[in-house]
Amino acid sequence: CNGICSATTPFLLLGDVLDCLPLDQCDKIFSFVEENVSTWKSNSFYTAGKNYLLRMCNDLLRRLSKSQNTVFCGRIQLFLARLFPLSEKSGLNLQSQFNLDNITVFNKNEQESTLGQKVKSKHLTFWTLQDYFRNPVQCYDKFSWMTFLKYSDETLAVFKSYKLDDMQASKRKLEELRATGGEHVYFAKFLTSEKLMDLQLSDSNFRRHILLQYLILFQYLKGQVKFKSSNSVLNDDQTTWIEETTKLVYQLLREIPPDGDKFATMVEHILNTEDNWNSWKNEGCPSFVKERTVDDKPKRPTRKRQAPEDFLGKGPDRKLFMGNDELTRLWNLNQDNMEACKSDSRSFMPSLDEFFAEAIEQADPANMVEDEYKVVRNPNYGWRALRLLSRRSPHFFQPTNQKFKSLADYLDSMVSKLAKELPDIPSEEIKTGEEDDDDNGDNLLKDSNDSEFEYKMVTNQQMDDMAAKLGAQWKTLASHLEMKAAELREIETDSEDVDMQAKLLLVAWQDREGTQATVDNLVTALNAAGFSQIADSLSENNSRR
């Protein structure tokens, strides 16, 4: 904008203009938006305007009719596909949500039908299946599945018994369509009149529509989708029926003229590609761009000067020279230094009473040792003391309100505690009592814990329960889970359902925390956010696991 206005001004103007104009004029204005997609993707506009363009396109789609403005709707979708990168999450339907508004309307009252009872029943059976194709989640319900199974068997039996064998007639029909410019035929909605039932069963395109719906439904039911409910699981009988019916559907597709084999092969290829697409989304949509590793980069030939044999250890005594006498001595103590480091003789750790015996003795006022001469004032001793305490003393991890000005003051405090707990053992026994001290340290650690706490990860079922209880209040918890504002906006964009938004919040927190996404940490956040009842419910549920 060359400093004349902000980068968002053009998008605000476009949005206001399209809101004010009728749809026929919006079509012309949108042509300008389409032609300048490369401009919108430039560095000057993309970051500032991508959300405005997305909102503008969604507002237009809400005004358009999918059946009457099909071409305009398609242009908008293609524009968004060109504008946003393939990995843009706002266009990926990460939760695998369905268009539940796509309802197929048909006559469900058999008494109002003017046809025979047999035709009425066949009509009702056939079009009821569309509700399962619209919302496949119903198939996980026991009673809904029984209805779907019954109606599917009846429908596919009709398809199997009533075959389309007139190959030549179908080819002539296709040639006529091509001659009249009607090669690509599209029906936005099904025609559901009972009088058209027999004609539709004779139409090859109609049959392919229905059979393809079956394959898409089966793929969802069998597939692994990250945001599926924990209850959405098929039993063995359902899995077996789906596998057998899938083979039948492919067989029926191959029998439909024209070019049935070619069509069935292409459908199978597309659905396999869709499986890969779902796997990519389940993995969090990693970037398709792979950085070239160092090994893949072309190597330039280098000319190096030959090192002397004695430096490489190839001389008579095979000695390696490290450039320093002391380093050379240390390096050549053993032929295999890594194995030498693994030697059992290097595994040593003094016991608490052995290491702190001198410090405890100096801390006794009766010995009258001045502070400046105590070993706890030695920085080297202090560093080793901290390492030993962290491995063998429960006091090291206990919180305290005391403030220490120096490490020596802290060690004085620890020495006084150890002096009260450690037994008065003669020096001869101290040197050989390392194993006993290990047991004593373990007992102290056990005594310092009133109860054993098992850190358990939050399960998918627990997240479903929490999401249902949180509902529209999920944002209150978000701040206590330290979620960023950008992550919250992304959650709101991905779904409009408050329960799903709450689930997305918990999933995002789990992905970020990894092994730290425990029930204990979630309970702490819930209590801090004021959801004490939900926290108690989660704790009680966790204790029963």
C-alpha positions in Angstrom: 0.0 0.0 0.0 3.1 2.2 -0.1 2.3 3.8 3.2 -1.0 5.2 2.0 -3.1 2.9 4.3 -2.7 -0.2 6.3 -2.4 -3.6 4.7 -5.8 -4.6 6.0 -7.7 -1.7 4.4 -8.3 -3.4 1.0 -9.7 -6.5 2.6 -12.1 -4.5 4.8 -13.3 -2.6 1.7 -13.8 -5.8 -0.3 -15.8 -7.4 2.6 -18.0 -4.3 2.9 -18.7 -4.1 -0.8 -19.6 -7.8 -1.1 -21.9 -7.5 1.9 -23.8 -4.6 0.2 -24.1 -6.0 -3.4 -26.6 -8.6 -4.8 -25.2 -12.0 -5.7 -25.0 -11.3 -9.5 -22.7 -8.3 -8.9 -20.7 -10.2 -6.2 -19.8 -12.6 -9.0 -18.1 -9.8 -11.0 -16.3 -8.4 -7.9 -15.1 -11.9 -7.0 -13.5 -12.3 -10.4 -11.2 -9.4 -9.4 -10.4 -11.3 -6.2 -9.6 -14.5 -8.1 -7.4 -12.8 -10.6 -5.2 -11.2 -7.9 -4.6 -14.3 -5.8 -0.8 -13.9 -6.4 -1.0 -10.4 -4.9 -2.9 -11.6 -1.8 -0.2 -14.3 -1.3 2.7 -11.8 -1.3 4.5 -10.9 1.9 2.8 -7.5 2.0 -0.7 -8.8 2.2 -0.9 -12.5 3.2 -0.3 -12.3 6.9 -2.5 -9.2 7.3 -5.3 -10.3 5.0 -5.7 -14.1 5.1 -8.2 -14.1 7.9 -10.2 -11.3 6.3 -10.3 -13.2 3.0 -11.4 -16.4 4.7 -14.2 -14.6 6.6 -15.3 -12.9 3.3 -15.5 -16.2 1.4 -17.4 -17.9 4.3 -19.9 -15.0 4.3 -20.4 -15.4 0.6 -20.9 -19.2 0.8 -23.6 -18.7 3.5 -25.5 -16.5 1.1 -25.2 -18.8 -1.9 -27.4 -21.9 -2.7 -25.4 -25.0 -3.3 -28.0 -26.3 -5.8 -28.5 -23.0 -7.7 -25.1 -21.3 -7.4 -23.0 -24.4 -7.7 -20.4 -22.9 -10.0 -19.9 -19.8 -7.8 -19.5 -22.0 -4.7 -16.9 -24.0 -6.5 -15.0 -20.9 -7.6 -14.8 -19.8 -3.9 -13.5 -23.2 -2.8 -10.9 -23.2 -5.5 -9.8 -19.7 -4.6 -9.3 -20.7 -1.0 -7.3 -23.8 -2.1 -5.0 -21.6 -4.1 -4.7 -19.0 -1.4 -3.8 -21.1 1.6 -1.0 -23.7 1.8 -1.9 -27.4 1.8 -1.1 -27.6 5.5 -3.4 -24.7 6.5 -5.3 -26.3 9.4 -8.5 -24.1 9.0 -9.2 -26.0 5.8 -8.3 -29.6 6.8 -11.4 -30.6 8.9 -9.1 -32.0 11.6 -12.0 -33.3 13.7 -13.6 -35.1 10.7 -16.9 -33.3 11.2 -19.8 -34.1 8.9 -22.2 -31.7 7.1 -25.2 -32.6 9.2 -27.3 -29.9 7.4 -27.2 -31.9 4.2 -30.6 -33.6 4.8 -32.2 -35.7 2.0 -35.9 -35.0 2.1 -38.3 -37.7 1.0 -41.8 -38.9 1.8 -41.7 -41.0 5.0 -45.5 -41.5 5.3 -46.4 -44.6 3.5 -50.1 -43.7 3.8 -49.7 -40.6 1.6 -48.0 -42.6 -1.2 -50.0 -43.3 -4.3 -48.0 -46.4 -5.3 -48.3 -50.0 -4.1 -47.2 -51.3 -0.7 -44.1 -53.0 -2.1 -42.8 -49.9 -3.9 -43.6 -47.8 -0.8 -41.5 -50.1 1.4 -38.6 -50.2 -1.1 -38.6 -46.4 -1.4 -38.6 -45.9 2.4 -35.8 -48.4 2.9 -33.6 -47.0 0.2 -33.7 -43.3 1.1 -33.4 -43.9 4.8 -29.8 -45.0 4.2 -28.9 -41.4 3.2 -29.2 -40.4 6.9 -26.4 -42.9 7.7 -24.3 -41.6 4.9 -24.8 -38.1 6.2 -23.9 -39.0 9.8 -21.8 -42.3 10.0 -21.4 -42.0 13.8 -24.9 -43.5 14.1 -23.5 -46.9 13.0 -21.7 -47.2 16.3 -25.0 -47.4 18.0 -26.3 -51.0 18.4 -29.9 -50.4 17.4 -29.1 -48.0 14.6 -26.5 -50.5 13.2 -29.2 -53.2 13.1 -31.4 -50.9 11.0 -28.6 -50.0 8.7 -27.6 -53.6 8.3 -31.1 -54.7 7.3 -31.7 -51.8 4.8 -28.2 -52.3 3.3 -28.7 -56.0 2.7 -32.0 -55.3 1.0 -30.7 -52.5 -1.2 -27.5 -54.3 -2.3 -29.6 -57.5 -3.0 -31.7 -55.4 -5.5 -28.5 -54.0 -7.1 -27.1 -57.5 -7.4 -30.3 -59.0 -8.9 -31.1 -56.1 -11.2 -27.9 -55.7 -13.3 -27.3 -53.2 -16.2 -26.1 -55.4 -19.1 -26.8 -53.1 -22.0 -23.2 -52.0 -22.6 -23.8 -50.6 -26.2 -26.8 -48.6 -25.1 -24.8 -47.0 -22.3 -21.9 -46.2 -24.6 -24.4 -44.6 -27.1 -25.9 -42.5 -24.3 -22.4 -41.3 -23.2 -21.5 -40.4 -26.8 -24.7 -38.4 -27.1 -23.9 -36.5 -23.9 -20.4 -35.7 -25.2 -21.8 -34.5 -28.6 -24.2 -32.1 -26.8 -21.5 -30.7 -24.5 -23.0 -32.5 -21.5 -20.1 -34.8 -20.7 -19.9 -33.7 -17.0 -23.3 -34.2 -15.4 -23.8 -32.9 -11.9 -26.9 -33.3 -9.6 -26.7 -31.1 -6.5 -29.5 -33.0 -4.7 -31.2 -36.4 -5.2 -34.7 -36.5 -6.7 -36.6 -38.7 -4.1 -40.0 -39.1 -5.8 -41.4 -42.7 -5.5 -42.3 -42.6 -9.2 -38.6 -42.2 -10.2 -37.4 -45.2 -8.2 -37.3 -47.7 -11.1 -35.7 -45.2 -13.4 -33.0 -44.3 -10.9 -32.1 -48.0 -10.4 -31.5 -48.2 -14.1 -29.2 -45.2 -14.2 -25.5 -46.2 -14.0 -24.4 -42.8 -12.6 -27.0 -43.1 -9.8 -25.8 -46.5 -8.9 -22.2 -45.4 -8.8 -23.2 -42.5 -6.5 -24.8 -44.9 -3.9 -22.1 -47.5 -4.0 -19.4 -44.9 -3.6 -21.2 -43.6 -0.6 -21.0 -47.1 1.0 -17.2 -47.2 0.4 -16.7 -43.8 2.0 -18.8 -44.8 5.0 -16.9 -48.0 5.4 -13.5 -46.2 5.2 -14.5 -43.9 8.1 -15.9 -46.7 10.3 -12.7 -48.8 9.9 -10.2 -45.9 9.9 -8.2 -44.5 12.7 -9.3 -40.9 13.3 -7.7 -38.9 16.2 -10.8 -37.2 17.3 -13.1 -40.2 17.3 -14.9 -40.9 20.6 -13.5 -43.7 22.7 -16.9 -45.5 22.2 -16.6 -45.5 18.4 -15.2 -49.0 18.0 -16.5 -51.8 15.8 -17.0 -55.3 17.1 -15.8 -58.4 15.3 -19.1 -59.1 13.6 -19.4 -55.5 12.3 -15.8 -55.7 11.0 -16.4 -59.0 9.2 -19.7 -57.7 7.6 -18.0 -54.5 6.4 -15.1 -56.4 4.8 -17.5 -58.8 3.0 -19.8 -56.0 1.8 -16.8 -53.9 0.6 -15.9 -56.8 -1.8 -19.5 -56.9 -3.0 -19.6 -53.2 -3.6 -16.4 -53.3 -5.7 -17.9 -56.2 -7.6 -21.1 -54.3 -8.4 -19.0 -51.2 -9.4 -17.1 -53.4 -11.9 -20.4 -54.7 -13.4 -21.8 -51.2 -14.0 -21.3 -50.0 -17.7 -19.5 -48.3 -19.2 -15.9 -48.9 -18.1 -16.8 -50.5 -14.8 -13.4 -52.0 -14.2 -11.6 -48.8 -14.8 -14.0 -46.8 -12.6 -13.7 -49.3 -9.7 -9.9 -49.3 -9.9 -9.8 -45.5 -9.8 -12.1 -45.3 -6.8 -9.9 -47.8 -4.9 -6.8 -45.7 -5.7 -8.5 -42.5 -4.5 -9.7 -44.1 -1.2 -6.1 -45.4 -0.6 -4.9 -41.9 -1.1 -7.5 -40.7 1.4 -6.1 -43.1 4.0 -2.7 -41.5 3.6 -4.3 -38.1 4.0 -6.0 -39.2 7.3 -2.8 -40.6 8.6 -1.1 -37.3 7.9 -3.8 -35.4 9.8 -3.6 -37.8 12.7 0.2 -37.1 13.0 -0.5 -33.3 13.5 -0.1 -32.3 9.8 3.8 -32.2 9.6 5.3 -30.1 6.9 5.7 -31.7 3.4 8.9 -29.8 3.0 11.9 -31.8 4.1 15.2 -30.1 4.8 18.2 -31.7 3.1 20.4 -33.4 5.7 24.1 -32.8 5.9 24.8 -36.2 4.4 22.8 -35.3 1.3 24.7 -32.2 0.5 27.4 -32.5 -2.1 30.8 -32.8 -0.6 33.7 -30.9 -1.9 37.0 -32.8 -2.2 39.4 -31.7 0.4 43.2 -31.9 0.4 44.5 -32.8 3.8 48.1 -33.1 4.9 49.0 -36.6 6.0 49.4 -36.8 9.8 52.6 -38.4 11.2 52.3 -42.0 12.1 53.1 -41.5 15.8 50.3 -39.0 16.1 47.8 -41.5 14.7 49.0 -44.2 17.0 50.6 -46.2 14.3 54.1 -46.0 15.5 56.2 -48.7 17.3 54.5 -48.1 20.7 51.1 -47.1 19.2 51.0 -44.1 21.4 48.6 -41.2 20.7 50.0 -37.7 21.3 47.3 -35.3 22.5 49.5 -32.1 22.4 50.0 -32.0 26.2 52.1 -34.4 28.3 49.4 -34.9 31.0 46.6 -35.4 28.4 48.9 -37.8 26.5 49.6 -39.8 29.7 45.9 -40.0 30.6 44.7 -40.9 27.1 47.2 -43.8 26.8 46.6 -45.4 30.2 44.4 -47.9 28.5 44.1 -49.1 24.9 40.2 -48.8 25.0 39.3 -45.8 27.1 35.5 -46.2 26.7 35.7 -49.8 28.1 38.0 -48.6 30.9 35.3 -46.0 31.9 32.8 -48.9 32.2 35.0 -50.8 34.7 33.3 -51.8 38.0 36.1 -50.2 39.9 34.9 -46.8 38.7 31.4 -47.3 40.2 31.8 -45.8 43.6 29.7 -43.6 45.8 30.4 -42.9 49.5 27.7 -43.3 52.1 26.2 -40.3 53.9 27.8 -41.1 57.2 31.2 -41.8 55.7 31.2 -38.5 53.6 29.8 -36.3 56.3 31.6 -37.8 59.3 34.2 -35.0 59.4 31.6 -32.3 58.9 29.5 -33.7 61.7 32.5 -33.8 64.0 33.4 -30.2 63.2 29.8 -29.1 63.8 30.0 -30.3 67.4 30.6 -27.2 69.6 32.7 -29.3 72.0 35.4 -29.6 69.3 35.6 -25.8 69.0 36.4 -25.7 65.2 36.2 -22.2 63.8 33.8 -21.7 60.8 36.5 -20.7 58.3 38.3 -24.1 58.9 35.3 -26.3 58.4 35.1 -28.5 55.4 31.7 -27.2 54.4 33.4 -23.9 53.5 35.4 -25.7 50.8 33.6 -25.1 47.4 34.9 -28.4 46.1 33.5 -30.3 49.1 30.2 -28.4 48.8 29.8 -29.4 45.2 30.4 -33.1 45.9 28.1 -32.9 49.0 25.2 -31.6 46.9 25.6 -34.4 44.4 25.6 -37.0 47.2 22.6 -35.5 48.9 20.6 -35.5 45.7 21.2 -39.2 45.3 20.9 -40.4 48.9 19.1 -38.0 51.2 15.3 -37.3 51.2 16.0 -33.8 52.8 17.5 -32.6 49.5 14.0 -32.5 47.8 11.9 -31.3 50.8 10.7 -27.7 50.4 11.7 -25.2 53.1 11.0 -21.6 54.0 14.5 -21.0 55.3 16.7 -18.7 53.3 20.4 -19.4 53.1 23.0 -16.7 52.2 25.6 -19.2 51.0 26.1 -22.9 50.2 28.1 -23.3 53.4 25.0 -22.1 55.5 22.8 -24.6 53.7 25.3 -27.5 54.3 25.5 -26.5 58.0 21.7 -27.0 58.2 21.9 -30.4 56.4 24.8 -31.6 58.6 22.8 -30.8 61.8 19.8 -32.9 60.4 22.1 -35.7 59.4 23.8 -35.7 62.8 20.4 -36.4 64.5 19.5 -39.2 62.1 22.8 -41.1 61.3 23.8 -43.8 63.9 26.9 -43.4 65.9 29.0 -46.0 64.0 32.8 -46.6 64.6 35.1 -45.5 61.8 36.0 -49.1 61.0 32.4 -49.9 60.2 31.8 -46.8 58.2 34.0 -47.9 55.4 32.3 -51.2 55.0 28.7 -50.1 55.7 27.9 -48.7 52.2 25.2 -51.3 51.4 23.5 -50.8 54.9 23.5 -47.1 54.2 21.8 -47.6 50.9 19.0 -49.5 52.7 18.8 -46.8 55.4 18.5 -44.1 52.7 15.8 -46.0 51.0 13.9 -46.4 54.3 14.2 -42.7 55.0 12.9 -41.9 51.5 9.9 -44.2 52.1 9.2 -42.7 55.5 9.3 -39.2 54.1 6.3 -40.0 51.8 3.0 -40.6 53.6 1.6 -42.4 50.6 2.8 -43.6 47.3 1.4 -41.6 44.3 1.2 -43.2 40.9 1.5 -40.7 38.1 -1.0 -41.6 35.5 -1.5 -40.1 32.1 -4.9 -38.6 31.2 -6.8 -41.0 29.0 -9.0 -40.3 26.0 -12.1 -41.3 27.9 -11.2 -38.9 30.8 -10.8 -36.0 28.3 -14.2 -36.8 26.8 -15.8 -36.6 30.2 -13.9 -33.4 31.2 -14.9 -31.8 27.9 -18.6 -32.6 28.4 -18.5 -31.1 31.9 -16.5 -28.0 30.9 -18.6 -27.0 27.9 -18.6 -23.3 27.2 -16.4 -22.6 30.3 -13.3 -24.2 28.6 -11.6 -20.8 28.2 -11.4 -20.4 32.0 -9.3 -23.5 32.2 -7.2 -22.6 29.2 -5.4 -19.8 31.0 -4.4 -22.2 33.8 -3.1 -24.6 31.2 -0.9 -21.8 29.9 -2.4 -21.9 26.4 -1.5 -19.1 24.1 -4.1 -16.7 22.5 -3.2 -17.9 19.0 -3.9 -21.5 20.1 -7.3 -20.5 21.5 -8.2 -18.7 18.2 -7.2 -21.8 16.3 -9.5 -24.0 18.4 -12.4 -21.7 17.9 -11.8 -21.7 14.2 -11.6 -25.5 14.0 -15.0 -26.2 15.6 -18.1 -24.3 16.7 -19.2 -26.9 19.1 -18.3 -26.0 22.7 -17.8 -29.6 23.8 -15.5 -30.2 20.9 -13.6 -27.0 21.6 -13.1 -28.2 25.2 -11.8 -31.5 23.9 -9.4 -29.7 21.4 -8.1 -27.7 24.3 -7.3 -30.8 26.3 -5.7 -32.6 23.3 -3.5 -29.5 22.5 -2.4 -29.5 26.2 -1.6 -33.2 26.1 0.3 -32.9 22.8 2.4 -30.0 24.3 3.1 -31.6 27.7 3.8 -35.1 26.5 4.7 -37.3 29.5 3.8 -34.4 31.9 0.2 -34.5 30.8 -0.8 -36.4 34.0 -4.0 -36.6 36.0 -2.3 -34.8 38.9 -1.3 -31.8 36.8 -4.8 -31.6 35.2 -6.4 -31.7 38.7 -4.1 -28.9 39.9 -5.1 -26.7 36.9 -8.9 -27.5 37.4 -8.7 -26.5 41.1 -6.8 -23.3 40.2 -9.5 -22.5 37.6 -12.3 -23.0 40.2 -13.6 -26.3 38.9 -13.1 -28.2 42.1 -16.1 -30.6 41.5 -14.7 -31.6 38.2 -11.3 -32.0 39.7 -12.7 -34.2 42.5 -14.5 -36.3 39.9 -11.3 -36.8 37.9 -9.3 -37.7 41.0 -12.0 -40.2 42.1 -12.1 -41.7 38.6 -8.3 -42.0 38.6 -8.2 -43.8 41.9 -10.5 -46.5 40.6 -8.2 -47.2 37.6 
